[in-house]
Amino acid sequence: MRERFVDIFDLVKAYPNPFGEDIRVVDGFDLKVKEGEFVGVIGHSGCGKSTVLNMVAGLIPSSEGSIVVGEKEVIGPGPDRAVVFQAPCLLPWMTSFENVLLGVKQCYPHGTPDERKQIVEHSLGVVGLQDSMFKYPREMSGGMQQRVGIARAIALKPKMLLLDEPFGRLDSLTRMDLQDVILDVLNREKITTMMITHDVDEAVYMCDKICMMTNGPGAKVGKLLRIDYARPRNRQQMMIEDKYFHYRENLLTFLEDCEKQKETLKAIRS
């Protein structure tokens, strides 16, 4: 396991305002991620969490700084990084199988039809959709559609999985079910993962390390919290232990302090 599999150094994202001045939404974001580690990024709305993830994915360019994944600098999108968004973004005229196959064809252009078929079937089976491979999105629930999105991502065999609030649109029971689906996949595949979330309990349950971002503009890493739980994890057991509530309180205190700072600045400016 490489200690610095992902190395994000002094990352900046700036956008011009109407007066032509650059506003740094993210300013000096630094993060090191071990190979196979699951890192959560948490912070208030508008602090730049998704902006950081999109820069790591190569979907938007950084203004300054560098991102290295597996000893390769990120200069754009690539099959080594797979993204699962809040909305599954499935093509409605394609079945689950066809939606996953679309990406597999791009990543394995020299694979035989049988080899591609095996990859798709394995990926859909891993997320529990063995019996729904030939259903269309309109025939599936939101949770099932998101499972297809997860299958599509892991079918690419990425070096890094990027999750942008993947459970944000789901009810609490479906959310917990899919959290366990992803953890089961990662326990087997050992994929290095970054997840954006607003949910403190979700972060503590799923992550090995949590990156807390300060308020934007000019957001950066405010604090890192390591979650000391072995894998696989038992939700019921974790939630009766004192250290679970210690981690949870640590995150809530940080977020509350950020909110107080925001209100103080607002009062000063007014």
Rosetta silent file (secondary structure, phi, psi, omega in degrees, C-alpha in Angstrom):
SEQUENCE: MRERFVDIFDLVKAYPNPFGEDIRVVDGFDLKVKEGEFVGVIGHSGCGKSTVLNMVAGLIPSSEGSIVVGEKEVIGPGPDRAVVFQAPCLLPWMTSFENVLLGVKQCYPHGTPDERKQIVEHSLGVVGLQDSMFKYPREMSGGMQQRVGIARAIALKPKMLLLDEPFGRLDSLTRMDLQDVILDVLNREKITTMMITHDVDEAVYMCDKICMMTNGPGAKVGKLLRIDYARPRNRQQMMIEDKYFHYRENLLTFLEDCEKQKETLKAIRS
SCORE:     score description
SCORE:     0.000 S_00000001
   1 L     0.000  123.070  179.235    0.000    0.000    0.000 S_00000001
   2 L   -79.408  133.669 -176.435    1.446    3.336   -1.075 S_00000001
   3 L   -70.262  -29.827 -178.705    1.350    5.996    1.633 S_00000001
   4 L  -125.893   63.764 -179.615    0.832    8.850   -0.862 S_00000001
   5 L   -69.586  -39.511  173.694   -1.271    7.284   -3.589 S_00000001
   6 E  -117.220  126.570 -178.107   -3.206   10.552   -4.002 S_00000001
   7 E  -128.495  106.422  178.212   -1.290   13.773   -3.439 S_00000001
   8 E  -106.151  117.998 -172.241   -3.223   17.050   -3.645 S_00000001
   9 E  -123.529  120.934  171.607   -0.888   19.986   -3.130 S_00000001
  10 E    49.841   46.151 -175.216   -1.777   23.675   -2.706 S_00000001
  11 E   -74.891  133.677 -179.655   -4.885   23.330   -4.878 S_00000001
  12 E  -131.628  136.891  169.250   -6.604   26.546   -5.969 S_00000001
  13 E  -130.364  119.199 -177.422   -9.768   27.179   -7.958 S_00000001
  14 E  -122.782  142.456  176.385  -10.536   30.799   -8.821 S_00000001
  15 E  -125.641  141.568  177.769  -13.390   32.320  -10.824 S_00000001
  16 E   -72.981  141.189  173.454  -13.590   35.943  -12.041 S_00000001
  17 L   -88.934  178.572 -177.703  -16.301   38.110  -10.528 S_00000001
  18 L   -59.023  -17.426 -179.420  -18.274   40.694  -12.594 S_00000001
  19 L   -95.479    6.276  178.363  -15.464   43.204  -12.002 S_00000001
  20 L    83.424    6.392  179.220  -12.831   40.910  -13.508 S_00000001
  21 L   -91.651  143.254  179.229  -11.237   40.051  -10.177 S_00000001
  22 E   -80.363  125.666  174.451  -10.401   36.446   -9.341 S_00000001
  23 E  -104.997  119.976 -178.354  -12.315   35.012   -6.375 S_00000001
  24 E   -83.705  102.733  177.842  -10.599   31.962   -4.910 S_00000001
  25 E   -68.974  -47.302  173.595  -13.354   29.484   -4.065 S_00000001
  26 E  -116.112  133.041 -173.774  -10.753   26.922   -2.981 S_00000001
  27 E  -141.458  100.184  176.099   -7.404   28.278   -1.822 S_00000001
  28 E    82.447   41.751  179.105   -4.505   26.081   -0.740 S_00000001
  29 E   -79.973  122.162  179.897   -6.240   22.707   -0.366 S_00000001
  30 E  -124.396  133.023  179.432   -3.723   20.009    0.688 S_00000001
  31 E  -157.768  135.978  174.498   -4.509   16.317    1.171 S_00000001
  32 E  -115.961  134.525 -178.176   -2.606   13.017    1.118 S_00000001
  33 E  -127.571  130.166  177.122   -4.501    9.749    0.651 S_00000001
  34 L   -74.693  157.238  175.619   -3.104    6.241    1.138 S_00000001
  35 L   -64.793  129.772 -179.895   -3.746    3.520   -1.407 S_00000001
  36 L    83.523   -0.517 -178.178   -7.041    1.777   -0.588 S_00000001
  37 L   -81.271  149.060  177.111   -8.079    4.480    1.883 S_00000001
  38 E  -109.871  111.743 -177.232  -11.633    5.858    2.076 S_00000001
  39 E  -111.824  130.797  174.561  -11.578    9.628    2.644 S_00000001
  40 E  -101.687  146.721  175.499  -14.648   11.735    3.293 S_00000001
  41 E  -121.128  120.926 -175.602  -14.843   15.479    2.627 S_00000001
  42 E  -129.133  151.755 -179.213  -17.365   17.368    4.737 S_00000001
  43 L   170.005  171.562 -178.969  -18.215   21.041    5.154 S_00000001
  44 L   -69.436  157.795  178.102  -21.000   23.593    4.826 S_00000001
  45 L   -56.888  136.675  177.835  -22.809   24.133    1.536 S_00000001
  46 L    86.594    4.229 -177.448  -20.840   26.323   -0.843 S_00000001
  47 L   -83.182  -11.065  176.677  -17.432   25.644    0.700 S_00000001
  48 L   106.579   15.718 -179.178  -16.095   23.995   -2.467 S_00000001
  49 H   -59.272  -53.151 -178.483  -16.320   20.272   -1.665 S_00000001
  50 H   -67.327  -29.492  176.517  -17.687   19.273   -5.069 S_00000001
  51 H   -62.179  -43.425  177.400  -15.274   21.691   -6.754 S_00000001
  52 H   -62.055  -46.973 -179.191  -12.357   19.775   -5.231 S_00000001
  53 H   -61.376  -41.393  179.818  -13.823   16.435   -6.312 S_00000001
  54 H   -66.520  -31.281  175.137  -14.413   17.691   -9.864 S_00000001
  55 H   -70.806  -39.864  176.761  -10.797   18.865  -10.071 S_00000001
  56 H   -64.000  -38.133  178.216   -9.584   15.443   -8.886 S_00000001
  57 H   -70.317  -17.699 -177.839  -11.859   13.851  -11.508 S_00000001
  58 L    83.585   13.148 -178.366  -10.347   16.137  -14.144 S_00000001
  59 L   -79.941  -26.655  173.221  -13.762   17.538  -15.051 S_00000001
  60 L  -133.334  145.292 -178.468  -12.685   21.107  -14.323 S_00000001
  61 L   -78.691  150.169  173.154   -9.117   22.468  -14.395 S_00000001
  62 L   -81.514  155.059  176.652   -7.401   23.759  -11.289 S_00000001
  63 L   -83.692  -36.481  177.018   -6.175   27.359  -11.241 S_00000001
  64 E  -149.929  168.200  177.273   -3.035   26.503   -9.294 S_00000001
  65 E    88.889 -175.092 -177.161   -1.523   23.539   -7.496 S_00000001
  66 E  -142.665  153.541  175.251   -1.264   19.896   -8.486 S_00000001
  67 E  -130.951  123.993  178.372   -3.152   16.602   -8.183 S_00000001
  68 E  -121.561  126.925  176.598   -1.327   13.282   -8.510 S_00000001
  69 E  -122.067  116.293  179.884   -3.165    9.942   -8.566 S_00000001
  70 L    59.154   42.727  178.367   -1.033    6.819   -8.651 S_00000001
  71 L    69.743   12.762  179.176    2.119    8.762   -9.656 S_00000001
  72 E  -123.056  125.105 -178.869    0.307   10.357  -12.608 S_00000001
  73 E   -71.120  136.883 -179.878   -0.596   14.030  -12.626 S_00000001
  74 L   -80.362  120.296  176.885   -4.254   14.773  -13.324 S_00000001
  75 L  -125.778    2.551 -179.968   -4.671   16.938  -16.424 S_00000001
  76 L   172.857 -179.704  178.802   -8.158   15.808  -17.464 S_00000001
  77 L   -63.849  155.382  177.359  -10.709   12.991  -17.120 S_00000001
  78 L  -163.991  158.572 -178.114   -9.468    9.426  -17.352 S_00000001
  79 L   -69.131  -10.141  176.673  -10.579    5.829  -16.761 S_00000001
  80 L   -75.293  -11.258  178.700   -8.328    5.621  -13.695 S_00000001
  81 E  -129.411  118.275 -179.905  -10.896    7.811  -11.869 S_00000001
  82 E  -110.399  140.505 -174.949  -14.595    6.885  -11.861 S_00000001
  83 E  -117.040  135.316  170.188  -17.297    9.236  -10.573 S_00000001
  84 E  -115.524  116.905 -177.828  -20.686    8.459   -9.024 S_00000001
  85 L   -91.268  173.853  178.625  -22.863   11.578   -8.889 S_00000001
  86 L   -62.078  -40.544  173.703  -25.923   12.342   -6.780 S_00000001
  87 L   -97.889  136.807 -174.867  -28.109   11.610   -9.821 S_00000001
  88 L   -67.410  -21.136  174.972  -27.277    8.318  -11.589 S_00000001
  89 L    55.384   48.918  178.268  -27.387    9.961  -15.067 S_00000001
  90 L   -87.515  148.940  174.601  -28.473    6.803  -16.904 S_00000001
  91 L   -77.347  118.046 -169.964  -29.437    6.836  -20.570 S_00000001
  92 L   -66.337  -22.496 -179.420  -33.205    6.176  -20.439 S_00000001
  93 L   -88.698    3.840  179.034  -33.357    4.232  -23.714 S_00000001
  94 L  -114.913  147.725  174.874  -30.767    1.707  -22.494 S_00000001
  95 L   -73.801  172.910  175.508  -31.130   -1.160  -20.032 S_00000001
  96 H   -55.498  -46.831 -179.518  -28.962   -1.493  -16.930 S_00000001
  97 H   -58.154  -46.573 -176.762  -26.723   -3.894  -18.838 S_00000001
  98 H   -68.268  -36.094  178.127  -26.379   -1.508  -21.792 S_00000001
  99 H   -63.540  -40.815  179.052  -25.655    1.503  -19.562 S_00000001
 100 H   -73.270  -39.450 -178.871  -22.767   -0.325  -17.897 S_00000001
 101 H   -61.763  -31.541 -178.571  -21.571   -1.843  -21.169 S_00000001
 102 H   -56.262  -45.951  178.699  -21.248    1.624  -22.707 S_00000001
 103 H   -72.896  -36.699 -179.721  -18.352    2.492  -20.392 S_00000001
 104 H   -61.662  -39.408  178.981  -16.834   -0.981  -20.575 S_00000001
 105 H   -61.602  -36.730 -179.283  -16.563   -0.717  -24.366 S_00000001
 106 H   -72.338  -36.493 -176.128  -14.601    2.530  -24.021 S_00000001
 107 H   -86.004  -23.122  179.370  -12.211    1.172  -21.386 S_00000001
 108 L  -125.936   66.098 -175.586  -11.729   -2.255  -22.955 S_00000001
 109 L   -64.255  -23.303 -177.774  -11.721   -1.546  -26.707 S_00000001
 110 L  -100.981    3.778  178.637   -9.812   -4.749  -27.449 S_00000001
 111 L   -73.750  149.905  177.238  -11.931   -6.997  -25.219 S_00000001
 112 L   -77.023  160.999  176.734  -14.051   -9.690  -26.792 S_00000001
 113 H   -55.000  -37.996  179.802  -17.864   -9.511  -26.491 S_00000001
 114 H   -68.228  -39.589  178.840  -17.762  -12.378  -23.976 S_00000001
 115 H   -64.510  -43.994  178.321  -15.109  -10.657  -21.860 S_00000001
 116 H   -63.803  -40.846  179.729  -17.103   -7.422  -21.781 S_00000001
 117 H   -60.473  -42.396  179.754  -20.280   -9.348  -20.955 S_00000001
 118 H   -63.585  -41.022  179.181  -18.574  -11.014  -17.995 S_00000001
 119 H   -63.065  -45.289 -178.947  -17.355   -7.657  -16.657 S_00000001
 120 H   -64.842  -46.639 -178.734  -20.832   -6.111  -16.901 S_00000001
 121 H   -63.572  -39.705  178.171  -22.584   -9.096  -15.340 S_00000001
 122 H   -63.471  -45.497 -176.854  -20.047   -9.250  -12.510 S_00000001
 123 H   -64.514  -43.049  178.633  -20.388   -5.515  -11.765 S_00000001
 124 H   -69.433  -33.679  177.650  -24.199   -5.615  -11.724 S_00000001
 125 H   -66.953  -38.768 -179.433  -24.113   -8.770   -9.618 S_00000001
 126 H   -59.957  -35.236 -178.739  -21.832   -7.150   -7.042 S_00000001
 127 L   -95.446   11.841  173.781  -24.414   -4.390   -6.425 S_00000001
 128 L    81.787   26.117 -178.502  -27.311   -6.855   -6.243 S_00000001
 129 L  -113.925   33.064  179.383  -28.869   -6.354   -9.679 S_00000001
 130 H   -56.822  -36.157 -174.835  -28.511   -9.878  -11.046 S_00000001
 131 H   -96.095    6.356 -177.755  -32.258   -9.992  -11.752 S_00000001
 132 H  -127.053   22.454 -174.990  -32.553   -6.438  -13.108 S_00000001
 133 L   -64.588  -28.640 -174.302  -29.877   -6.383  -15.791 S_00000001
 134 L  -112.528   22.682  173.028  -32.331   -5.851  -18.613 S_00000001
 135 L   -88.690  149.497  175.925  -34.634   -3.361  -16.944 S_00000001
 136 L   -89.852  158.166 -179.140  -34.826    0.225  -18.166 S_00000001
 137 H   -51.726  -38.229 -178.723  -34.344    3.151  -15.746 S_00000001
 138 H   -65.093  -17.470 -178.958  -38.097    3.891  -15.785 S_00000001
 139 H   -94.778    3.252 -175.430  -38.702    0.376  -14.437 S_00000001
 140 L  -122.738  153.657  175.187  -36.402    0.838  -11.431 S_00000001
 141 L   -72.736  170.232  177.715  -36.517    2.764   -8.169 S_00000001
 142 H   -60.829  -38.419  179.113  -34.097    5.590   -7.428 S_00000001
 143 H   -66.114  -38.797  178.298  -32.012    3.266   -5.277 S_00000001
 144 H   -67.688  -39.218  177.456  -31.789    0.659   -8.039 S_00000001
 145 H   -62.010  -40.008  179.270  -30.791    3.322  -10.560 S_00000001
 146 H   -67.944  -31.296  174.603  -28.009    4.464   -8.251 S_00000001
 147 H   -62.046  -38.321  176.968  -26.830    0.857   -7.979 S_00000001
 148 H   -63.403  -41.544  177.772  -26.463    0.866  -11.774 S_00000001
 149 H   -61.025  -38.908  177.816  -24.386    4.039  -11.475 S_00000001
 150 H   -67.864  -43.265  178.864  -22.142    2.337   -8.912 S_00000001
 151 H   -60.669  -41.215  179.714  -21.846   -0.774  -11.110 S_00000001
 152 H   -61.451  -37.562 -179.515  -20.928    1.407  -14.089 S_00000001
 153 H   -70.753  -47.213 -174.872  -18.142    3.017  -12.046 S_00000001
 154 H   -74.681  -21.350  178.141  -16.601   -0.168  -10.629 S_00000001
 155 L   -63.883  -23.049 -179.222  -16.806   -1.948  -14.018 S_00000001
 156 L   -79.189   -5.811 -177.234  -14.056    0.401  -15.220 S_00000001
 157 L    52.408   54.107 -175.251  -11.677   -1.027  -12.597 S_00000001
 158 L   -74.488  157.423  172.536  -10.622    2.491  -11.561 S_00000001
 159 L   -77.219  -26.121 -178.292   -7.665    3.309   -9.366 S_00000001
 160 E  -141.422  135.821  177.323   -9.842    5.858   -7.581 S_00000001
 161 E  -107.843  129.010 -178.520  -13.594    6.095   -6.956 S_00000001
 162 E  -115.488  120.789 -175.640  -15.098    9.569   -6.520 S_00000001
 163 E  -115.094  114.469 -178.435  -18.512    9.818   -4.846 S_00000001
 164 E  -103.197   88.615 -176.882  -20.326   13.165   -4.997 S_00000001
 165 L    46.221   57.927 -172.082  -23.100   12.884   -2.393 S_00000001
 166 L   -67.812  -14.130 -177.925  -24.228    9.597   -3.974 S_00000001
 167 L  -112.208    9.921 -171.580  -27.073    9.059   -1.481 S_00000001
 168 L   -61.290  -28.733 -176.707  -28.386   12.629   -1.324 S_00000001
 169 L   -98.363    6.812 -171.583  -31.665   11.913   -3.148 S_00000001
 170 L  -106.285  154.141  175.742  -32.511    8.677   -1.375 S_00000001
 171 L   -70.607  166.346 -170.446  -34.635    7.854    1.668 S_00000001
 172 H   -63.523  -37.932 -179.351  -32.844    6.844    4.858 S_00000001
 173 H   -69.277  -43.093  177.576  -33.367    3.068    4.522 S_00000001
 174 H   -65.341  -38.190  178.154  -32.195    2.998    0.891 S_00000001
 175 H   -58.345  -48.448 -179.124  -29.286    5.242    1.863 S_00000001
 176 H   -65.327  -37.467  178.722  -28.091    2.802    4.550 S_00000001
 177 H   -62.121  -45.531 -178.456  -28.514   -0.140    2.184 S_00000001
 178 H   -73.041  -30.240  173.094  -26.380    1.506   -0.501 S_00000001
 179 H   -57.557  -44.642  179.989  -23.761    2.583    2.024 S_00000001
 180 H   -69.142  -34.145  176.622  -23.271   -1.101    2.831 S_00000001
 181 H   -59.866  -48.646 -179.103  -23.240   -2.007   -0.886 S_00000001
 182 H   -65.142  -42.262  179.388  -20.359    0.406   -1.503 S_00000001
 183 H   -63.489  -38.202  177.447  -18.467   -0.698    1.599 S_00000001
 184 H   -62.876  -43.137  178.356  -18.804   -4.348    0.555 S_00000001
 185 H   -61.385  -47.224 -176.092  -17.435   -3.497   -2.903 S_00000001
 186 H   -69.645  -32.379  176.459  -14.525   -1.516   -1.480 S_00000001
 187 H   -63.203  -31.891  179.547  -13.676   -4.199    1.075 S_00000001
 188 H   -85.242  -44.854 -171.024  -13.210   -6.617   -1.825 S_00000001
 189 H   -88.858  -20.374  179.261  -11.715   -4.352   -4.481 S_00000001
 190 L    58.355   43.874 -179.752   -9.584   -2.082   -2.214 S_00000001
 191 L   -85.877  131.609  174.212  -10.281    0.984   -4.384 S_00000001
 192 E   -64.836  131.411 -169.802   -9.015    4.321   -3.082 S_00000001
 193 E  -134.773  140.349  170.415  -12.120    6.459   -2.540 S_00000001
 194 E  -123.139  129.700 -178.781  -13.076   10.079   -1.938 S_00000001
 195 E  -126.707  129.809  171.862  -16.654   10.891   -0.928 S_00000001
 196 E   -89.407  131.577  179.497  -18.380   14.271   -0.595 S_00000001
 197 E  -151.403  155.308  171.039  -21.080   14.254    2.066 S_00000001
 198 L  -104.317   -8.318 -169.463  -23.113   16.521    4.342 S_00000001
 199 L   -94.478  114.472 -177.689  -24.047   13.644    6.655 S_00000001
 200 H   -63.534  -45.229 -178.747  -21.928   13.353    9.802 S_00000001
 201 H   -64.812  -39.758  177.308  -23.108    9.821   10.655 S_00000001
 202 H   -60.661  -43.494 -178.903  -22.483    8.658    7.089 S_00000001
 203 H   -62.662  -45.813 -178.392  -18.950   10.055    7.211 S_00000001
 204 H   -66.835  -40.155 -177.587  -18.087    8.348   10.495 S_00000001
 205 H   -68.486  -39.074 -170.229  -19.584    5.018    9.437 S_00000001
 206 H   -95.277  -29.228 -164.856  -17.978    4.812    5.994 S_00000001
 207 L   -95.275  155.304  169.971  -14.659    6.642    6.104 S_00000001
 208 L   -90.414  -28.401 -178.944  -11.126    5.906    7.274 S_00000001
 209 E  -149.167  141.434 -179.516  -10.308    9.608    7.379 S_00000001
 210 E  -121.221  126.282  177.821  -12.485   12.725    7.239 S_00000001
 211 E   -98.471  117.636 -179.995  -11.317   16.009    5.766 S_00000001
 212 E   -98.590  121.162 -177.344  -13.198   18.995    7.230 S_00000001
 213 E   -94.012  141.315  175.215  -13.242   22.039    4.949 S_00000001
 214 L   -72.909  169.897  178.518  -13.384   25.612    6.158 S_00000001
 215 L   -66.838  150.945  173.615  -16.002   28.015    4.819 S_00000001
 216 L   -95.877  170.020   -6.000  -15.582   29.511    1.379 S_00000001
 217 L   -69.334  167.029 -177.089  -14.479   31.550   -0.407 S_00000001
 218 L    76.029   29.996 -177.415  -10.862   30.637    0.197 S_00000001
 219 E   -71.054  149.017  177.761  -11.781   27.206    1.559 S_00000001
 220 L  -153.658 -176.465  177.376   -9.082   24.737    2.535 S_00000001
 221 E   -73.502  118.411  178.885   -8.565   21.751    4.830 S_00000001
 222 E   -89.414  -34.536 -176.507   -9.433   22.915    8.331 S_00000001
 223 E  -164.115  148.107  174.463   -8.936   19.650   10.167 S_00000001
 224 E  -115.992  137.718  179.919   -8.378   15.938    9.536 S_00000001
 225 E  -127.551  119.667  177.339  -10.015   13.249   11.646 S_00000001
 226 E   -88.749  133.335 -178.711   -8.920    9.604   11.484 S_00000001
 227 L  -100.955  112.788 -172.292  -11.669    7.055   12.129 S_00000001
 228 L   -95.524   74.360  173.918  -10.238    4.091   14.013 S_00000001
 229 L  -130.783  135.466  177.792  -12.596    1.230   13.148 S_00000001
 230 L   -73.518  159.619  174.840  -11.560   -2.036   11.527 S_00000001
 231 L  -111.723  149.540   -3.303  -13.252   -3.317    8.367 S_00000001
 232 L   -69.145  156.368 -174.590  -15.717   -4.801    7.678 S_00000001
 233 L  -102.137  149.760  178.910  -17.800   -2.551    9.906 S_00000001
 234 L  -114.482  110.105 -174.413  -20.871   -3.323   11.971 S_00000001
 235 H   -57.842  -48.014 -176.656  -23.259   -0.365   12.086 S_00000001
 236 H   -62.729  -41.224 -179.684  -25.144   -1.504   15.190 S_00000001
 237 H   -67.806  -42.548 -179.832  -21.962   -2.216   17.135 S_00000001
 238 H   -59.398  -41.499 -171.001  -20.326    1.079   16.160 S_00000001
 239 L   -78.195    0.518  173.945  -23.288    3.162   17.242 S_00000001
 240 L  -109.995    3.885 -179.298  -23.246    1.926   20.832 S_00000001
 241 L   -95.756  144.947 -178.226  -19.571    2.699   21.370 S_00000001
 242 H   -61.636  -36.936 -175.524  -18.375    5.889   23.047 S_00000001
 243 H   -68.659  -25.736  175.333  -15.752    6.608   20.407 S_00000001
 244 H   -61.109  -45.727 -179.239  -18.428    6.768   17.694 S_00000001
 245 H   -71.986  -27.095  174.377  -20.067    9.660   19.542 S_00000001
 246 H   -65.115  -46.482  177.741  -16.649   11.212   20.149 S_00000001
 247 H   -61.475  -44.507 -178.037  -15.992   11.273   16.381 S_00000001
 248 H   -62.060  -43.121  179.776  -19.485   12.588   15.716 S_00000001
 249 H   -65.716  -36.894  178.488  -19.105   15.362   18.301 S_00000001
 250 H   -59.950  -45.702  179.501  -15.732   16.327   16.832 S_00000001
 251 H   -66.884  -45.631 -178.120  -17.290   16.841   13.389 S_00000001
 252 H   -63.759  -38.265  178.843  -20.342   18.695   14.685 S_00000001
 253 H   -63.484  -43.423  178.240  -18.190   21.028   16.787 S_00000001
 254 H   -60.671  -46.917 -178.787  -16.056   21.912   13.766 S_00000001
 255 H   -64.790  -38.616  178.096  -19.132   22.606   11.610 S_00000001
 256 H   -66.699  -39.339  177.662  -20.748   24.687   14.360 S_00000001
 257 H   -63.600  -40.785  177.419  -17.566   26.735   14.788 S_00000001
 258 H   -61.828  -40.426  179.866  -17.487   27.373   11.032 S_00000001
 259 H   -65.819  -39.331  177.953  -21.098   28.540   11.168 S_00000001
 260 H   -64.246  -41.571  178.151  -20.327   30.895   14.077 S_00000001
 261 H   -62.410  -39.426  178.614  -17.391   32.373   12.148 S_00000001
 262 H   -62.534  -45.406  179.713  -19.663   32.891    9.160 S_00000001
 263 H   -66.340  -36.964  177.690  -22.265   34.697   11.253 S_00000001
 264 H   -63.352  -45.300  178.527  -19.579   36.851   12.907 S_00000001
 265 H   -62.921  -39.626  179.526  -18.186   37.934    9.521 S_00000001
 266 H   -63.448  -41.378  179.954  -21.693   38.686    8.277 S_00000001
 267 H   -65.534  -40.398  179.343  -22.366   40.863   11.341 S_00000001
 268 H   -63.604  -42.705 -177.764  -19.060   42.754   10.878 S_00000001
 269 H   -69.342  -28.136 -179.493  -19.772   43.446    7.213 S_00000001
 270 L   -85.887    0.000    0.000  -23.280   44.688    7.921 S_00000001
